[in-house]
Amino acid sequence: MKEAETYYFDTSALLPYYREEAVSEEIEKLLLSITPPIFISDLTKVEFASALSRWVRMRELTEAQANLVENILLQDIQSNLLIPLSLSTMHYRQAERWLSSRKTPLRTLDALHLACSLHHDSIMVTCDKNLHQSATILGVPCQFIGLSIE
């Protein structure tokens, strides 16, 4: 029997599930088609909090709306729909190797997301074009969700 594939959602792919964006429908379809749990990282949680804070400051969300979104995320974690993974030394070392190779447009935090996904044998799901291109160059399984990767 074939083992089910696991997925790792970076922040760019997770946020549209909790707030209406151009790719929200595609993200929801993917989430409904895969077997939980879905991996995220502790880094994802920090970036998620940063995005909520920015949206409140920019008046794109009210404080009450941000609290609601934050609580729904926490419920999804508590229900084991989402499993946060801790970053470890091996993730930092892998990210550093990739960045030192200077073969991709990979950025620091994206390299950490990619390393976490790789080390947990997961398919990275992202809405970030550069991250998708970098994953492809590095041979890391990655699914791009977006309007276009051109």
C-alpha positions as CSV (number, residue, x, y, z in Angstrom):
1,M,0.0,0.0,0.0
2,K,1.4,3.4,-1.0
3,E,2.0,5.8,1.8
4,A,0.0,9.1,1.5
5,E,1.9,12.1,0.5
6,T,2.5,14.8,3.1
7,Y,2.4,18.5,2.4
8,Y,4.1,21.5,3.9
9,F,2.4,24.9,3.5
10,D,4.6,27.9,3.6
11,T,3.0,31.2,4.9
12,S,2.2,32.4,1.4
13,A,0.0,29.3,0.8
14,L,-1.5,29.3,4.3
15,L,-2.7,32.9,4.5
16,P,-5.2,32.7,1.6
17,Y,-7.0,29.9,3.4
18,Y,-7.8,32.3,6.3
19,R,-8.4,35.5,4.3
20,E,-9.9,36.0,0.9
21,E,-7.2,36.4,-1.7
22,A,-7.0,35.7,-5.4
23,V,-5.8,32.2,-4.9
24,S,-8.0,31.3,-1.9
25,E,-10.3,29.1,-3.9
26,E,-7.4,27.1,-5.3
27,I,-5.9,26.7,-1.9
28,E,-9.2,25.5,-0.4
29,K,-9.6,22.9,-3.3
30,L,-6.1,21.6,-2.6
31,L,-6.7,21.4,1.2
32,L,-9.9,19.5,0.6
33,S,-8.1,17.0,-1.7
34,I,-5.3,16.0,0.6
35,T,-5.3,13.9,3.7
36,P,-4.4,15.8,6.9
37,P,-2.3,16.6,8.7
38,I,-0.6,19.4,6.8
39,F,2.8,20.5,8.0
40,I,3.7,24.1,8.8
41,S,6.6,25.3,10.9
42,D,7.0,27.5,13.9
43,L,8.4,30.0,11.4
44,T,5.0,29.9,9.6
45,K,3.2,30.8,12.8
46,V,5.5,33.8,13.4
47,E,5.1,35.0,9.8
48,F,1.3,34.5,10.1
49,A,1.3,36.7,13.3
50,S,3.3,39.3,11.4
51,A,0.9,39.4,8.5
52,L,-2.1,39.8,10.8
53,S,-0.3,42.6,12.6
54,R,0.5,44.4,9.3
55,W,-3.1,44.0,8.1
56,V,-4.4,45.6,11.3
57,R,-1.9,48.5,11.1
58,M,-2.9,49.0,7.4
59,R,-6.6,48.8,8.3
60,E,-7.2,45.8,6.1
61,L,-8.5,43.9,9.1
62,T,-9.9,45.1,12.4
63,E,-8.4,43.9,15.6
64,A,-11.5,41.7,16.1
65,Q,-11.1,40.1,12.7
66,A,-7.4,39.5,13.3
67,N,-8.2,37.8,16.6
68,L,-10.8,35.6,14.9
69,V,-8.4,34.5,12.2
70,E,-5.7,33.9,14.8
71,N,-8.2,31.8,16.9
72,I,-9.2,29.7,13.8
73,L,-5.6,29.0,13.1
74,L,-5.0,27.9,16.7
75,Q,-8.1,25.6,16.5
76,D,-6.8,24.1,13.3
77,I,-3.5,23.4,15.1
78,Q,-5.2,22.0,18.2
79,S,-7.4,19.7,16.0
80,N,-4.2,18.4,14.3
81,L,-5.3,19.6,10.8
82,L,-2.0,21.6,10.9
83,I,1.1,20.3,12.5
84,P,3.8,22.9,13.4
85,L,7.3,21.6,13.0
86,S,10.2,23.0,14.9
87,L,13.3,24.2,13.0
88,S,16.5,22.6,14.1
89,T,20.2,22.9,13.3
90,M,19.9,20.6,10.3
91,H,17.3,23.0,8.8
92,Y,19.6,26.0,9.3
93,R,22.6,24.1,7.9
94,Q,20.7,23.0,4.8
95,A,19.4,26.5,4.2
96,E,22.9,27.9,4.6
97,R,24.3,25.4,2.0
98,W,21.6,26.3,-0.5
99,L,22.1,30.1,0.0
100,S,25.9,29.7,-0.2
101,S,25.6,27.9,-3.5
102,R,24.2,31.1,-5.0
103,K,22.3,29.1,-7.7
104,T,18.8,30.4,-6.8
105,P,16.9,33.6,-5.9
106,L,16.2,31.9,-2.5
107,R,15.9,34.1,0.5
108,T,16.7,33.3,4.1
109,L,13.2,32.5,5.5
110,D,12.2,30.7,2.3
111,A,15.3,28.6,2.5
112,L,14.3,27.6,6.0
113,H,10.7,26.7,4.9
114,L,12.2,24.6,2.0
115,A,14.6,22.8,4.3
116,C,11.8,22.0,6.8
117,S,9.7,20.6,3.9
118,L,12.6,18.6,2.5
119,H,13.6,17.1,5.9
120,H,10.0,15.9,6.5
121,D,9.6,14.4,3.0
122,S,6.8,16.7,2.2
123,I,5.7,18.5,-0.9
124,M,6.1,22.3,-0.4
125,V,3.0,24.3,-1.3
126,T,3.7,27.9,-2.0
127,C,2.2,31.0,-3.7
128,D,5.7,32.5,-4.0
129,K,7.2,32.4,-7.5
130,N,10.8,32.7,-6.4
131,L,10.4,29.9,-3.8
132,H,8.8,27.6,-6.4
133,Q,11.6,28.4,-8.9
134,S,14.3,27.8,-6.3
135,A,12.7,24.5,-5.2
136,T,12.6,23.3,-8.8
137,I,16.2,24.2,-9.3
138,L,17.2,22.4,-6.1
139,G,15.0,19.3,-6.9
140,V,12.7,19.7,-3.9
141,P,9.1,18.7,-4.6
142,C,7.0,21.8,-4.7
143,Q,3.5,22.8,-5.9
144,F,2.9,26.4,-7.0
145,I,-0.6,27.8,-6.4
146,G,-1.0,31.1,-8.2
147,L,-2.3,33.1,-11.1
148,S,0.8,32.5,-13.2
149,I,4.4,31.6,-12.7
150,E,5.6,33.5,-15.8
